[in-house]
Amino acid sequence: MTGQTADGDWAVGMGRATGGTAALTVGDETGVAGQMIRMWNRAKGDAADVIVMDDGFADGFLGRPSMPIPMQSTAGQETSSTALTTAWTGATRLMNAVLYAAFETYTPAGVTANVQFEDSDGVIESWTANTSNGWTYHEITKPVRGKFFDHRNYRLKHNVKTGSGAIRTNCLGVYTRNTFNASEAPQQ
């Protein structure tokens, strides 16, 4: 295909010889800011089948694939200290525009924990964990702070805020992904 699509967008695309499903397209998606470049898998060709693309709302960033940020636990993953202690560390070069992270913190009865996640620029988000003899789940979804290919260090820190006993924070996953709408794009 080449020219104007039925949706009014201007596009270029190559289809597969078997069935004509999309293989590579430029600018064939309405509702996004730019003329996205997308490489498709061999399935039917809906948006979930895009395997490589640039970001439609965050110029200069990769959209897919999502990039994992490897996090390593430290000796401070379990602590009874009232001083902020590093529990997890990781680093990456920024590829995608949105940061996603998920953590869970265990607090014994009568204990409240302070937890914070930071990058090279400082604290991204902080929260309180206070589930009695249980786990407090916390999820973060925010635009990344920096530009494409900037290096970023990440740290998860925690401490006992009230009470006494050992707390533990697990990292359930940290990665970057494409924007789903314009409000998720980094503001620079």
Backbone hydrogen bonds, N-H to C=O, Kabsch-Sander energy under -0.5 kcal/mol:
donor,donor_aa,acceptor,acceptor_aa,energy
3,G,11,A,-1.8
5,T,9,D,-3.7
8,G,5,T,-1.7
11,A,3,G,-3.3
12,V,26,V,-1.8
13,G,1,M,-2.3
14,M,24,L,-3.0
16,R,21,T,-3.0
19,G,17,A,-1.1
20,G,16,R,-1.4
21,T,18,T,-0.6
23,A,14,M,-3.0
24,L,14,M,-1.7
25,T,38,R,-2.7
26,V,12,V,-2.9
27,G,36,M,-3.1
32,V,29,E,-0.6
33,A,56,G,-1.0
34,G,56,G,-0.9
36,M,34,G,-1.6
38,R,25,T,-3.0
38,R,36,M,-0.5
39,M,52,V,-3.1
40,W,23,A,-2.3
41,N,49,D,-2.6
49,D,46,D,-2.6
50,V,47,A,-1.4
51,I,39,M,-2.6
52,V,39,M,-1.5
53,M,64,R,-1.8
54,D,37,I,-1.4
55,D,61,F,-2.2
59,D,57,F,-0.5
61,F,58,A,-1.9
62,L,95,M,-2.7
63,G,53,M,-2.6
64,R,53,M,-1.7
67,M,176,T,-1.7
69,I,174,V,-2.8
72,Q,89,T,-3.4
74,T,87,A,-2.3
76,G,86,T,-0.6
77,Q,74,T,-1.8
78,E,75,A,-0.7
79,T,167,I,-2.2
85,T,158,H,-2.4
87,A,156,L,-3.2
88,W,156,L,-1.5
89,T,72,Q,-2.2
90,G,154,Y,-2.0
91,A,70,P,-0.6
92,T,152,R,-2.2
94,L,150,D,-2.9
98,V,177,R,-2.1
99,L,142,K,-3.6
100,Y,175,Y,-3.1
101,A,140,I,-2.2
102,A,173,G,-2.2
103,F,138,H,-2.8
104,E,170,N,-1.9
105,T,136,T,-2.2
106,Y,168,R,-3.4
107,T,131,T,-0.6
107,T,134,G,-2.1
111,V,108,P,-1.9
112,T,162,T,-2.2
113,A,129,A,-3.2
114,N,159,N,-2.5
115,V,127,W,-2.7
116,Q,157,K,-2.9
117,F,125,E,-2.7
118,E,155,R,-2.8
119,D,122,G,-2.6
122,G,119,D,-1.8
124,I,117,F,-2.9
125,E,117,F,-1.6
127,W,115,V,-2.7
129,A,113,A,-2.6
132,S,130,N,-0.6
133,N,107,T,-1.0
134,G,107,T,-1.4
134,G,131,T,-1.7
136,T,105,T,-2.5
137,Y,135,W,-0.6
138,H,103,F,-2.8
140,I,101,A,-3.0
142,K,99,L,-2.1
144,V,97,A,-2.7
146,G,144,V,-0.8
149,F,94,L,-3.8
150,D,147,K,-2.4
152,R,92,T,-3.0
154,Y,90,G,-3.4
155,R,118,E,-2.2
156,L,88,W,-2.3
157,K,116,Q,-3.0
157,K,155,R,-0.5
158,H,85,T,-2.1
159,N,114,N,-1.9
160,V,81,S,-3.1
161,K,112,T,-3.3
161,K,159,N,-0.5
162,T,112,T,-1.6
167,I,79,T,-3.4
168,R,106,Y,-1.4
169,T,77,Q,-1.9
170,N,104,E,-3.0
172,L,102,A,-2.6
172,L,170,N,-0.6
173,G,102,A,-1.1
175,Y,100,Y,-2.5
176,T,67,M,-2.5
177,R,98,V,-2.2
184,E,181,N,-1.5
185,A,182,A,-1.4
188,Q,186,P,-0.7
